[in-house]
């Protein structure tokens, strides 16, 4: 749990999880907890697969991270942190309202 890997991996998963949960909530009016309970196995395997895939670039030593316009390591870190906060806010909102927090 040393170095940039944990935060990068958690940030990537948070970006995916926040976008998926928010999209599903908007489309189906289903809270995050219900979404997870409806499909726990596919969600678990998706997170395991993406976590594993996120480790592959860390094995490439001596290679400079690729930057393409606004897509760079710093932007990924900031977006990951924002997604982590967004996901927590979404879940807390659902707990406080007792259902879907947005609709």
Protein Blocks (a to p, Z undefined) as FASTA:
>chain_A
ZZjklmmmmmmmmmmmmmmmmmmmmmnopafklmmmmmmmlmmmmmmmmmmmmmmmmmpg
hiacddehjbcfklmmmmmmmmmmmmmmmmmmmmmnopafkZZ
